[in-house]
Amino acid sequence: MNATPNLTLWGVGTSRTVRPHWAMHELGLAYETKPIGPRTGETKTAEYTKLNPRQKIPLLQDGDFCIGESAAIVAYLSRMYSTKECSLIPETTRDYAAWLEWCFFIVAELDSTSLYVMRRHRADALGPIYGIAPEVVAQAGEYFRQQLRHVEVALADGRQFLMGDRFTSADILLTTCLEWAVAYGVGICDNAQPYLERIKKRDAYQQAVAANVPMAPITPVPAKA
Ligand SMILES: N[C@@H](CCC(=O)N[C@@H](CS)C(=O)NCC(=O)O)C(=O)O
């Protein structure tokens, strides 16, 4: 199928950057890491801006092709590099639809609308940049818990993973959000606790955490001009 891939991953240190590291470890892919961090000025260099005008991490280079957005990178890797022995994406149309639904739900509702809002407005996170807003932080945490009901109901049938008995990249996205919520002191639903413990035992998860260093400090380092 594919010749030996030439993969370079830009970015370490955040809940978003760990996602593609994890997907690559699950898939057994060799890759180079460019360990640039958020708000260090490293996303704003001319070299990096040429690759990613959004000046955000993570970013994957696959040969002469670049893709940004953590969830898109993980979906791309899943589609491109899954094998019969190790696949992060469902095959049947119905399962694929359910997987898509999970991925979009997690990114839109749990990440962008809840946890990232908390991050932007917490005094000990990006609040000094975007505005410290305790009421907004509290509401976003509440919204996260409400939305997590979808996860609680799905996991109630005892399934091991979001898609049933098979680990997929939707589990990568969910796990990173659950961990982020725990770090922010937002309670996660009952069925998510054993799910999270189980998933964190995976070798690829542990390898990805080790690869995703140095971790960015919670309180932002002012970006260099
Ligand atoms: N939706 C994007 C968000 C990426 C993002 O916001 N990355 C932050 C760090 S978590 C970043 O690179 N900020 C620019 C900087 O701090 O220099 C994704 O999931 O990849």
The ligand as an SDF file (V2000), in Angstrom:
LIG
                    3D

 20 19  0  0  0  0  0  0  0  0999 V2000
   -8.8010   23.2080   17.3660 N   0  0  0  0  0  0  0  0  0  0  0  0
   -7.3620   23.1550   17.3740 C   0  0  0  0  0  0  0  0  0  0  0  0
   -6.8590   23.9580   18.5340 C   0  0  0  0  0  0  0  0  0  0  0  0
   -5.3670   24.0700   18.5270 C   0  0  0  0  0  0  0  0  0  0  0  0
   -4.9190   25.0800   19.5510 C   0  0  0  0  0  0  0  0  0  0  0  0
   -5.6570   25.9660   19.9880 O   0  0  0  0  0  0  0  0  0  0  0  0
   -3.6660   24.9580   19.9150 N   0  0  0  0  0  0  0  0  0  0  0  0
   -3.0990   25.8730   20.8640 C   0  0  0  0  0  0  0  0  0  0  0  0
   -2.4600   25.1170   21.9960 C   0  0  0  0  0  0  0  0  0  0  0  0
   -3.6250   23.9980   22.7400 S   0  0  0  0  0  0  0  0  0  0  0  0
   -2.0450   26.7110   20.1590 C   0  0  0  0  0  0  0  0  0  0  0  0
   -1.3340   26.2000   19.3220 O   0  0  0  0  0  0  0  0  0  0  0  0
   -1.9610   28.0020   20.4280 N   0  0  0  0  0  0  0  0  0  0  0  0
   -1.0030   28.8530   19.7410 C   0  0  0  0  0  0  0  0  0  0  0  0
    0.1360   29.2500   20.6090 C   0  0  0  0  0  0  0  0  0  0  0  0
   -0.0750   29.1780   21.7880 O   0  0  0  0  0  0  0  0  0  0  0  0
    1.2160   29.6160   20.1780 O   0  0  0  0  0  0  0  0  0  0  0  0
   -6.9150   21.6920   17.4630 C   0  0  0  0  0  0  0  0  0  0  0  0
   -7.6350   20.8870   18.0520 O   0  0  0  0  0  0  0  0  0  0  0  0
   -5.8500   21.3590   16.9330 O   0  0  0  0  0  0  0  0  0  0  0  0
  1  2  1  0
  2  3  1  0
  2 18  1  0
  3  4  1  0
  4  5  1  0
  5  6  2  0
  5  7  1  0
  7  8  1  0
  8  9  1  0
  8 11  1  0
  9 10  1  0
 11 12  2  0
 11 13  1  0
 13 14  1  0
 14 15  1  0
 15 16  2  0
 15 17  1  0
 18 19  2  0
 18 20  1  0
M  END
$$$$
